[in-house]
Amino acid sequence: MKTARDPRVLIIGAGMSGLLMAIKLIEAGFRNFQIVDKAPEIGGTWRENTYPGIGCDVAAHYYTYQGVPNPDWSTRLPQGAEIQQYLLGVVEQHDLRRHIAFNREVAGADHDGRSWTVRFKDGEVQRADFVVACCGLLHHPRYPDIPGLKDFQGAMFHSARWDHSVPLDGKRVGVIGTGSTGAQIISKLAQRPLQLKVFQRTPQWIFPLPDRRYSGLEKSLLRLFPWIARIIHHSYRVAFENLFAAAVIKPCWQRRLMSRLCKWNLTKVKDPVLRQKLTPDFEPLCKRLVMSTEFYPAIQRPNVQLIVDDIDHIAARGVVTKDGVLHEVDVLALATGFDAHAYFRPLELRNAQGQTLSEAWKDGPYALRTVAVPGFPNFFFTLGPQSPIGNFSAISISETQIHYILRCIELVRSGRCQTLSPKAEATDRFNAWIRSAMPDTIWVTGCRNWYMSKNGVPSAWPFSGARFRRELREPDLAEFETAA
């Protein structure tokens, strides 16, 4: 009879996924775990991003943990600071701080066939039976490959590193990028007493998702009856999955409806010349939709100039476009997104055979059921390759993945095995199944989007949300190499 054991679990990242992983471990009776984070506070994305207009375009009551409702959301679409406050409240409610080590950055980890040796940048070494990387998807800022960035003599920063000490009012402010982040920044800055120059690289489709404030009565009801918040959470999940998810995975009435709404929203731009500049040459949903009712009014304000000529280089006093025009600015904000395919890297892993993760992923990231890689035992991650991403709740995705990861850890605790890693053939079969469904998706209809990996396959989920939950309901040991 195999003996039950108490495996040591190390969680990397104290953001939304890392906190949830800790909560689920506690609920399952685990105590031998720790969260490490390179920053001095929890929050991940919502700690790091503080630019003007920062918010989530997923409904607030859906962008919460299922078991931890929040009756105090002020608006339907939550602002970044409110999400951070929610996460801080979760930490206190579940007494998680005693499990978190801050200012601890992981440099790498090596597996010897039985357990992981985790190396920190400060030189410390820890042993762990499991390593779970909860580092987020949009974590590494992507800086544009534009000549002369270092020549600019004004203030310049990426949206994820916003410098609030730089005064903006009365200044000439340039924003490069009009994706979701750029649209939020532009919508807020346009209302301030400044001259705003928007450098559009690619027009985006804007979906008119309306926002509204919640009343004091609504908040009171949710405090008195938390089950109402859970019903609202479920209702939003059903709505998102049956509208947005259905629209991207195959031709259907949902796709036609959302396309028409995006094109109708564009008619709110009254100047036909400006409207043409803002019209994409690809189908709605091929790129991640921007959700906003504020962007089109903002871009039409008299203090806003839309510049669509390609950027040639950055000069000391501003941005020079291909037509030779110098667009002078005092401040330059780079809303140029993130490396969506870095995942938890630059963390480097090495297995007992001497293979590194970089070598395993030399042709592009891949995973079994979005959470594990062949050859790297007892290593799991959230929001990995082929996860449902885009206009969905990252919390909802992580809840499904963490349920699966927890079941894997419980297999070791029960004594059924000491290590488990995905079989290569099972992983290949899973990814072949994913690829077979891609031709029906909107992502392959002819645009350049951040879903697309270097091997030409979108790193996204081509099926329904319900199918994702079914596929990750329970681990199948036949898909794993195990060792006693």
HELIX and SHEET records of a PDB file:
HELIX    1   1 MET A   16  GLU A   27  1                                  12    
HELIX    2   2 THR A   45  GLU A   48  1                                   4    
HELIX    3   3 GLY A   80  GLN A   93  1                                  14    
HELIX    4   4 ARG A   97  HIS A   99  5                                   3    
HELIX    5   5 LEU A  149  ASP A  151  5                                   3    
HELIX    6   6 SER A  159  ARG A  161  5                                   3    
HELIX    7   7 SER A  180  LEU A  189  1                                  10    
HELIX    8   8 GLY A  216  LEU A  224  1                                   9    
HELIX    9   9 PRO A  226  PHE A  240  1                                  15    
HELIX   10  10 GLU A  241  ALA A  245  3                                   5    
HELIX   11  11 ALA A  246  ILE A  249  1                                   4    
HELIX   12  12 TRP A  253  LEU A  266  1                                  14    
HELIX   13  13 PRO A  272  LYS A  277  1                                   6    
HELIX   14  14 PHE A  295  ILE A  299  1                                   5    
HELIX   15  15 LEU A  357  ALA A  360  1                                   4    
HELIX   16  16 ALA A  394  ARG A  413  1                                  20    
HELIX   17  17 ALA A  424  ALA A  437  1                                  14    
HELIX   18  18 MET A  438  ASP A  440  5                                   3    
HELIX   19  19 ILE A  442  VAL A  444  5                                   3    
HELIX   20  20 GLY A  465  GLU A  471  1                                   7    
HELIX   21  21 LEU A  477  GLU A  479  5                                   3    
SHEET    1   A 5 ILE A 100  ALA A 101  0                                        
SHEET    2   A 5 PHE A  33  VAL A  36  1                                        
SHEET    3   A 5 VAL A   9  ILE A  12  1                                        
SHEET    4   A 5 PHE A 130  ALA A 133  1                                        
SHEET    5   A 5 PHE A 379  PHE A 381  1                                        
SHEET    1   B 4 VAL A 125  ALA A 128  0                                        
SHEET    2   B 4 TRP A 116  PHE A 120 -1                                        
SHEET    3   B 4 VAL A 106  HIS A 111 -1                                        
SHEET    4   B 4 GLU A 348  ARG A 350  1                                        
SHEET    1   C 5 ALA A 155  HIS A 158  0                                        
SHEET    2   C 5 VAL A 331  LEU A 334  1                                        
SHEET    3   C 5 ARG A 172  ILE A 176  1                                        
SHEET    4   C 5 GLN A 195  PHE A 199  1                                        
SHEET    5   C 5 VAL A 304  ILE A 307  1                                        
SHEET    1   D 2 ILE A 206  PHE A 207  0                                        
SHEET    2   D 2 VAL A 290  MET A 291  1                                        
SHEET    1   E 3 ILE A 311  ALA A 315  0                                        
SHEET    2   E 3 GLY A 318  THR A 321 -1                                        
SHEET    3   E 3 LEU A 326  GLU A 328 -1                                        
SHEET    1   F 2 THR A 419  PRO A 422  0                                        
SHEET    2   F 2 PHE A 480  ALA A 483 -1                                        
END                                                                             
